[in-house]
Amino acid sequence: MPLSERQTLTQYLIEQRRRFPGASGELNALLLDVAIACKGIARAVAQGELGADPASANADAGDVNVQGEVQKRLDVISNQMFLRQTEWSGNLAGMASEEMAQPYPIPARYPRGKYLLVFDPLDGSSNLDVNGAVGSIFSILRAPPEVVGAHRDLTEADFLQPGTCQVAAGYALYGPVTMLVLSVGSGVVGFTLDAHIGEFKLTHPNIAVPEDANEFAINTSNSRFWEPPVKRYIDECLAGRSEPRVKDFNMRWIASMVAEAHRILMRGGVFMYPRDTKDPSKPGRLRLLYEANPIGFIMEQAGGRASTGRQNVLGVAPSSLHQRIGLVFGSRNEVERIERYHQEPARKAPAPLFAERSLFRE
Ligand code: F6P
């Protein structure tokens, strides 16, 4: 299809809005501002080492975020881009991000709006050093009416809404091309940034995750910390054509969740960063509000599933802003199988590959 015939993000959003005559257009305006922030981040990421002088663009910013992770310069820049591009519009009552310990209230000089924006401005940023794919993840929630009406200040509790309450969610992937993938609750669509005109163009109008898969993604260096249902699942994948799966599996690990989510949306598969016993103070690696929930929303909207292993991740009632959680997502039949393994009573003998022939000996 000639490029000029493809819908722009703006056209797509306006057409979606026509289906809801009562809609004010604020959600669309917010999404367009988020898209501008993502274009800015895409540029900054693409500049790499050239982007900052005299220090390297990928250098550590020196601070440690609330996760205890060293912030890269681009983490900080990306966070600022989200804040500056969206705070002024009157569409938001507040924001929260991986890079900020506390929620960010909209400055008093701007009107308050009815939405909350939660984001991970640069996911997978350890890939920056190696010129690998990184991305931004965002989730949009409704703000409580008292906060919108300025009858009280924004609090952390305002963000503690289960993933089912998300109004929209999406991610930008900064790979060989920049893509924006989003859902406003009626399926999942993907846009590719046309760098010549600086517009996101609709290239993936109806993204659906295949129900079955033969590809899994997990950080196998954690295998000795996995819980038995996870060991069982991976062992069975490794057993391949032998019983019980009777098909061979392939493995991928990019260490950039956005990139893994995108691959799974394109061709199926399952991603796991499950709860494990590595650090008892951390019930998982990924963050519920700005990683697991938006990706979970996208997966469900694309016909896939996202789970803690024990329950649908979108049903989890958050207890804190930066809460971590075990996460499994992707092709529905695989995720449901992993959930079944968590429900079944613990099996006494370890799965055969783990006992003797495992690559991942306990
Ligand atoms: O934000 C967390 C993240 O960067 C994810 O994008 C990625 O899946 C994970 O961490 C990688 O973790 P690890 O370094 O343990 O493989």
Boltz pocket constraint, residues with backbone or C-beta under 6 A from the ligand:
constraints:
  - pocket:
      binder: B
      contacts: [[A, 123], [A, 124], [A, 125], [A, 126], [A, 219], [A, 255], [A, 256], [A, 257], [A, 258], [A, 273], [A, 285], [A, 286]]
      max_distance: 6.0
